């Protein structure tokens, strides 16, 4: 496993605050931003995770984009103004103070092969560790955990009513 200091640099804390119809929403916290990043559906969540990994330049993409148009290839580097990793503004203990109303997950992205994410996640309330090999597996784990937790809450409400 990684050192505690390195974990703070690589962890992405996902705080799921709610679910409307089939869409989850919440905030993402990272050591590179002081404020949380809001997402309103699973596509937004995955898009923001991809942006975060691009900004911190870790893990690197397995393949660089190829351009058929030489003019675009010559100017493509202009989109990446900063070539250095951003500075950390929060440590792991600060990230661990953020919680979602439904689910909180510490997400670790170890690699980005085949234009997908690979790594593991740890659920904050149970410490349960789950590995994932793609965004689809990431979504399935979060959704199944959220559904189990929803069912447990509903069962507890029924028991409390009795």
C-alpha atoms as one frame of an Amber mdcrd trajectory, in Angstrom:
protein
   0.000   0.000   0.000   0.963   3.643  -0.358   2.296   5.884   2.397  -0.269
   8.055   4.222   1.163  11.200   2.590   1.052   9.725  -0.928  -2.516   8.465
  -0.328  -3.651  12.044   0.239  -2.242  12.987  -3.148  -3.843  10.103  -5.018
  -7.199   9.655  -3.269 -10.387  10.991  -4.797 -13.116  11.212  -2.137 -16.585
  10.714  -3.600 -19.461  11.903  -1.408 -22.839  10.757  -2.701 -25.540  12.954
  -1.226 -28.642  11.652  -2.936 -30.378   9.861  -5.730 -33.133  11.258  -7.954
 -34.771   8.636 -10.118 -31.694   6.667 -11.228 -29.169   9.534 -11.014 -26.788
   9.865  -8.094 -25.437  13.292  -7.155 -22.915  14.709  -4.727 -19.408  16.126
  -4.532 -15.902  14.983  -5.289 -13.012  16.044  -3.071  -9.344  15.928  -4.005
  -6.146  17.193  -2.428  -5.634  19.559  -5.375  -8.780  21.650  -4.878  -9.974
  23.487  -1.761 -13.654  23.147  -2.657 -15.657  20.098  -3.642 -16.572  19.493
  -7.274 -20.299  18.917  -7.755 -21.669  16.187 -10.004 -25.309  15.543 -10.857
 -25.213  12.127 -12.516 -22.867   9.215 -13.131 -21.597  10.712 -16.404 -20.677
  13.911 -14.575 -18.908  11.860 -11.888 -16.802   9.963 -14.442 -16.051  13.142
 -16.413 -14.790  14.911 -13.283 -12.666  11.905 -12.258 -11.086  11.932 -15.718
 -10.400  15.682 -15.437  -8.810  15.202 -12.005  -6.479  12.458 -13.248  -5.554
  14.622 -16.265  -4.850  17.671 -14.085  -2.666  15.842 -11.581  -1.001  13.873
 -14.395  -1.339  10.624 -12.456  -1.792   7.971 -13.509  -0.619   8.787 -17.000
  -2.722   7.743 -19.941  -1.372   4.641 -21.629  -1.526   6.219 -25.077  -1.200
   9.766 -26.314  -3.800  11.101 -28.692  -2.917  10.740 -32.370  -3.793  13.459
 -34.862  -4.258  12.994 -38.569  -4.272  16.742 -39.156  -0.697  18.011 -38.688
  -1.907  21.536 -37.886  -3.951  20.233 -34.916  -0.997  18.093 -33.774   1.325
  21.132 -33.747  -1.098  23.175 -31.607  -2.427  20.390 -29.356   0.238  21.095
 -26.719  -1.203  24.618 -26.311  -4.221  23.140 -24.514  -1.948  21.856 -21.725
  -0.659  25.195 -20.464   0.904  23.832 -17.269   3.143  20.842 -17.627   3.760
  20.322 -13.913   1.615  18.553 -11.360  -0.631  20.956  -9.403   0.197  21.728
  -5.774  -1.635  19.922  -2.978  -3.880  22.217  -0.938  -5.479  19.556   1.324
  -4.092  16.492   3.080  -5.715  13.103   3.686  -7.047  14.040   7.129  -8.839
  17.057   5.643 -10.316  14.909   2.858 -11.477  12.334   5.403 -13.643  14.983
   7.081 -15.893  15.135   3.997 -18.904  12.786   4.019 -21.795  12.134   1.678
 -25.322  11.811   3.042 -25.725   8.354   1.446 -22.324   6.924   0.599 -18.694
   8.011   0.921 -15.951   6.323  -1.078 -12.190   6.830  -1.239 -11.290   6.127
  -4.859  -7.771   5.238  -5.941  -6.959   5.199  -9.659  -3.851   3.086 -10.260
  -3.833   3.063 -14.060  -5.681   4.174 -17.159  -5.389   1.380 -19.703  -7.606
   0.956 -22.753  -9.113   4.428 -22.194 -10.565   3.217 -18.902  -9.803   3.474
 -15.174  -8.372   0.706 -12.994  -7.840   0.766  -9.247  -9.664   0.199  -5.998
 -12.098   1.954  -3.693 -12.683   1.862   0.040 -16.126   2.604   1.474 -15.744
   4.999   4.421 -18.530   3.586   6.605 -17.527  -0.096   6.434 -13.907  -0.103
   5.263 -14.937  -2.512   2.512 -12.356  -2.634  -0.301 -13.464  -3.242  -3.891
 -11.279  -3.408  -6.999 -12.438  -2.224 -10.402 -11.023  -2.694 -13.899 -13.220
  -0.238 -15.794 -15.681   2.612 -15.349 -18.516   0.118 -15.775 -17.276  -1.957
 -12.820 -16.812   1.253 -10.812 -20.428   2.239 -11.498 -21.721  -1.263 -10.706
 -19.933  -1.399  -7.338 -21.125   2.058  -6.271 -24.696   1.390  -7.444 -24.908
  -2.053  -5.815 -23.510  -0.717  -2.541 -25.943   2.200  -2.654 -28.884  -0.181
  -3.307 -27.872  -2.453  -0.405 -27.590   0.573   1.873 -31.010   1.889   0.673
 -32.602  -1.491   1.442 -30.981  -1.567   4.891 -32.297   1.950   5.662 -35.814
   0.956   4.515 -35.703  -2.199   6.667 -34.566  -0.158   9.662 -37.426   2.322
   9.123 -39.904  -0.564   9.103 -38.395  -2.008  12.292 -38.461   1.400  13.962
 -42.142   1.778  13.039 -43.030  -1.555  14.675
